[in-house]
Amino acid sequence: MRTRAAAGAIAAALVLALTSDPARGLQAGRAAAAREGRVPVGKASLYSRETGSGQPIIVLHGGPDFDSAYLLPDLDRLADTFRLIYYDQRGRGRSAEGVEPEDVTLASDIDDLDTVMRHSGLQAAALLGHSWGAVLALEYALRHPERVSHLVLMNPAPVSAGDLAVFRKAYAEKLGAGLGRQRQIMASAAYKEGDPEAVVARYRIHFKPAIYRTGDYEKLMAAMSAAFVSQGKAGILKARAVESRLMRDTWDVEDYDLLPKLRTLNIPALVISGDHDFIPAEIAAHIAHAIPNARLVELRNCGHFSYLECPGEVRSALRDFFQRAGTGRAE
């Protein structure tokens, strides 16, 4: 049963905490002790990490061949206000052991999210999906709307074949000559074997137009490099194969389109985009306009990783969102 009645009671506390200085939030987030664990799913288990207290938010990482490592420590800034529940999706990161790529589908990812929620003792929770994680959040919400109290869709990836085509065209234009260099790397033996250095070289090109400030770009690349090295060749190849499986269920479907279905959602939703994101702003706008209770916030001088690039603005957007959603509405 959705915990709408409790929303008003916690809204005031959320507003008070979220109006605090962002630097203080950063210190509190770093000081919060993270609790790590495993969530059983079939014959395997998922790595989970929890920190903070307050309104529970399950965090869905992007990729879909990435894991939650790239979100840290920056998203932990919000741990002074929220109970953040991270997990590595099946077959990725520290949830790869004992998993075969053919075990993973969109349906299994949705079931895993439900299992994580129940394992965390929750009947309903807010979902925060970044990039591809926003696609997973929406796919879950469409199937289990009663278990989603709020949606935070941060720099969302396309959720329709039409918007995917728009993204691919814009992406090619932004990369320019870099597109050819990226293709050369991806055609190399090292990349095909999952060599971490080759993978990092590819993503340095891929994300170059996605981030506004050079310092933030280098910080993200350092985090991703460490994650790829930790994964190793076998982990990288497994995650890549999992991504291919998930594409078959979503973007590879000729008429894939969640937008008409989103009109059925009665869930307060916040859609965050950046004016320097490599995903065109119209894609986030299409999602926001399709969800009846959605609010769209476009951040200035901010790219695809808004939690990293614009933490103060993200905090303000969340403050306003949860204040408005305290009565169960986001508008």
C-alpha positions in Angstrom: 0.0 0.0 0.0 1.4 3.4 -1.0 2.6 5.5 1.9 1.0 8.7 0.7 -0.3 9.6 4.2 3.2 9.7 5.6 4.4 12.1 2.9 3.0 15.2 4.6 4.6 14.3 7.9 8.1 13.9 6.5 7.9 16.8 4.1 8.6 19.5 6.7 11.7 17.6 7.9 12.9 17.2 4.3 12.5 20.9 3.5 14.4 21.9 6.6 17.3 19.6 5.9 17.4 20.4 2.2 17.6 24.1 2.8 20.9 23.7 4.6 24.2 24.7 3.1 25.4 22.2 0.4 28.9 22.1 2.0 27.4 20.9 5.3 25.4 18.3 3.4 28.7 17.1 1.8 30.4 16.8 5.1 27.4 14.9 6.6 27.2 12.6 3.6 30.9 11.7 3.9 30.6 11.2 7.6 27.6 8.9 7.3 28.6 5.2 7.8 27.7 3.2 4.7 26.2 -0.3 5.4 27.1 -2.9 2.8 25.3 -6.2 2.2 24.0 -8.8 -0.2 20.5 -9.2 -1.5 19.7 -12.8 -2.6 18.2 -13.1 -6.2 17.8 -16.7 -7.4 21.1 -18.4 -7.5 23.0 -15.1 -7.3 23.1 -12.1 -5.0 23.2 -8.3 -5.5 25.7 -6.0 -3.8 23.9 -3.3 -1.9 25.0 -0.2 0.0 22.9 2.0 2.2 23.7 5.3 3.9 21.8 8.1 5.6 18.3 8.2 7.1 15.0 9.7 6.3 12.9 9.4 3.2 14.0 6.1 1.5 15.3 6.5 -2.0 16.4 3.5 -4.1 19.2 4.6 -6.5 19.3 3.1 -10.0 22.6 3.5 -11.8 23.0 4.0 -15.5 24.8 2.2 -18.2 23.2 -0.2 -18.3 26.7 -1.8 -18.3 27.9 0.3 -15.4 27.5 -0.2 -11.6 26.8 2.2 -8.8 30.5 3.1 -8.2 30.5 6.1 -10.5 27.8 7.8 -8.4 30.0 7.9 -5.4 30.9 9.8 -3.3 29.0 12.7 -4.9 25.5 11.5 -4.6 26.2 10.7 -0.9 25.8 14.5 -0.3 22.1 13.8 0.1 22.7 11.2 2.9 22.1 14.0 5.5 18.4 14.0 4.4 17.6 10.7 2.7 18.1 7.0 3.3 20.0 6.2 0.1 19.8 2.6 -1.0 22.3 1.7 -3.8 22.8 -1.6 -5.5 24.7 -3.0 -8.5 22.2 -4.4 -11.0 22.5 -8.1 -11.7 25.6 -9.1 -13.8 27.3 -5.8 -13.2 30.0 -4.6 -10.7 29.9 -6.5 -7.5 26.7 -8.3 -8.6 28.4 -10.2 -11.3 29.5 -13.4 -9.5 27.4 -16.4 -10.4 25.5 -14.6 -13.1 25.4 -15.5 -16.8 24.5 -12.8 -19.2 21.6 -14.9 -20.5 20.1 -14.8 -16.9 19.5 -11.1 -17.2 16.5 -9.5 -19.0 14.4 -6.4 -18.4 12.0 -8.6 -16.5 14.7 -9.9 -14.2 16.0 -6.3 -13.6 12.4 -5.3 -12.6 12.0 -8.3 -10.3 15.4 -7.5 -8.8 14.4 -4.0 -8.0 11.2 -5.3 -6.3 13.4 -7.7 -4.3 15.7 -5.0 -3.2 12.8 -2.9 -2.0 11.3 -5.8 0.0 14.7 -6.8 1.4 15.1 -3.2 2.6 11.8 -3.6 4.6 9.9 -1.2 2.3 6.4 -1.4 1.0 7.0 1.7 -1.2 10.0 4.0 -1.9 11.1 6.9 -4.0 13.2 5.8 -7.1 16.1 7.9 -8.3 17.2 6.8 -11.7 20.2 8.3 -13.5 20.4 8.1 -17.3 19.6 4.4 -18.1 18.4 4.1 -14.5 15.5 6.4 -15.3 14.4 3.9 -18.0 14.4 1.1 -15.4 12.6 3.3 -12.9 9.8 4.0 -15.4 9.5 0.4 -16.5 9.2 -0.6 -12.8 6.7 2.2 -12.0 4.5 1.2 -14.9 4.2 -2.4 -13.5 4.2 -1.6 -9.8 2.9 2.0 -9.4 1.6 1.3 -5.8 5.2 0.6 -4.7 6.6 3.9 -6.0 6.1 7.0 -3.8 8.1 9.4 -5.9 10.1 9.4 -9.1 13.3 11.3 -9.6 14.5 11.0 -13.2 18.0 12.5 -13.4 19.3 13.1 -16.9 17.0 10.5 -18.3 17.9 8.3 -21.3 15.4 8.1 -24.1 12.3 6.0 -23.5 11.0 5.9 -27.1 12.4 4.8 -30.5 11.8 8.3 -31.8 13.7 10.0 -29.0 16.5 7.4 -29.3 16.9 8.5 -33.0 17.1 12.1 -31.9 19.7 11.3 -29.4 21.9 9.3 -31.8 21.8 12.1 -34.3 22.7 14.8 -31.8 25.4 12.5 -30.3 27.1 12.0 -33.6 27.1 15.8 -34.3 28.6 16.6 -30.8 31.3 14.0 -31.1 32.3 15.0 -34.6 35.8 13.6 -35.4 35.7 11.9 -32.0 33.1 9.4 -33.4 35.7 7.9 -35.8 38.3 7.7 -33.1 35.8 6.0 -30.8 34.9 3.4 -33.5 38.6 2.7 -34.0 39.0 1.9 -30.3 35.9 -0.2 -30.2 37.2 -2.2 -33.2 40.5 -2.9 -31.5 41.5 -6.3 -30.1 42.1 -4.7 -26.7 38.6 -3.2 -26.4 37.0 -6.4 -27.6 38.9 -8.3 -24.9 37.7 -5.9 -22.2 41.0 -4.3 -21.5 40.3 -1.6 -18.9 42.6 1.0 -20.5 41.0 0.6 -23.9 37.5 0.9 -22.3 38.5 4.1 -20.4 39.9 5.5 -23.7 36.6 4.9 -25.3 34.6 6.5 -22.5 36.9 9.5 -22.4 35.6 10.3 -26.0 32.0 9.2 -25.3 31.5 11.5 -22.3 33.6 14.4 -23.4 30.6 16.4 -24.7 28.4 15.3 -21.8 30.1 17.3 -19.1 30.3 21.1 -18.8 33.4 21.6 -16.7 36.8 20.0 -17.3 37.4 19.4 -13.6 34.2 17.4 -13.3 35.0 15.5 -16.5 38.4 14.4 -15.1 36.8 13.5 -11.7 34.3 11.3 -13.4 36.9 9.6 -15.6 39.0 8.9 -12.6 36.1 7.2 -10.9 35.2 5.2 -14.0 38.8 4.2 -14.6 39.0 2.8 -11.0 35.7 0.9 -11.5 36.8 -0.7 -14.8 40.1 -1.8 -13.3 38.3 -3.3 -10.4 35.9 -5.1 -12.7 38.7 -6.6 -14.8 38.3 -8.0 -18.3 35.9 -10.7 -17.4 33.6 -8.3 -15.5 33.7 -5.8 -18.3 32.8 -8.4 -20.9 30.0 -9.8 -18.8 28.5 -6.3 -18.2 28.8 -5.6 -21.9 26.9 -8.8 -22.7 24.2 -7.9 -20.2 23.8 -4.5 -21.8 23.2 -6.2 -25.2 20.5 -8.4 -23.6 18.8 -5.4 -22.1 18.9 -3.5 -25.4 17.0 -6.4 -27.0 14.1 -5.7 -24.6 14.1 -2.0 -25.0 16.0 0.1 -27.6 16.3 -2.6 -30.2 12.5 -3.0 -30.3 11.4 -1.1 -33.4 8.4 0.5 -31.9 9.7 0.8 -28.3 7.7 3.7 -26.7 6.9 4.3 -23.0 5.6 7.8 -23.5 1.9 7.0 -24.1 2.0 4.6 -21.1 3.5 7.2 -18.8 0.2 9.2 -19.0 -1.3 6.5 -16.7 1.1 7.2 -13.8 -0.3 9.0 -10.8 3.1 9.4 -9.1 4.8 12.7 -8.2 7.8 12.9 -10.5 10.8 15.2 -10.8 12.7 15.2 -14.1 16.1 16.9 -14.0 18.2 17.8 -17.1 21.2 19.9 -17.8 21.6 22.5 -20.6 25.0 21.0 -21.5 23.8 17.3 -21.4 24.7 15.3 -24.5 21.1 14.0 -24.4 19.0 16.7 -26.0 16.8 18.6 -23.6 13.6 17.7 -25.6 14.0 14.1 -24.5 13.6 15.0 -20.8 10.8 17.4 -21.7 8.9 14.6 -23.5 9.1 12.4 -20.4 8.0 15.2 -18.1 5.1 16.2 -20.3 3.9 12.6 -20.5 3.7 12.1 -16.7 0.7 13.9 -15.3 2.4 14.8 -11.9 5.8 15.6 -13.3 7.9 18.7 -12.8 10.7 19.5 -15.2 13.9 21.3 -14.0 16.7 22.2 -16.4 19.9 23.2 -14.7 22.2 25.8 -16.2 25.8 25.1 -16.9 25.2 21.5 -16.1 25.7 18.3 -18.1 24.7 14.7 -17.9 26.0 14.1 -14.4 24.0 16.7 -12.5 24.6 15.2 -9.1 28.3 15.7 -9.7 28.3 18.9 -11.6 25.6 20.9 -9.9 25.1 19.5 -6.4 23.6 22.7 -4.9 21.0 23.0 -7.7 20.1 19.3 -7.4 19.6 19.8 -3.7 17.3 22.8 -4.3 15.3 20.9 -6.9 14.8 18.0 -4.5 13.8 20.4 -1.7 11.2 22.0 -3.8 10.0 18.7 -5.2 9.5 17.0 -1.9 7.9 20.1 -0.4 5.3 20.2 -3.2 4.9 16.4 -3.2 4.2 16.4 0.6 0.5 16.2 -0.1 1.0 13.5 -2.7 1.1 16.0 -5.7 4.2 17.3 -7.5 2.6 20.5 -8.8 
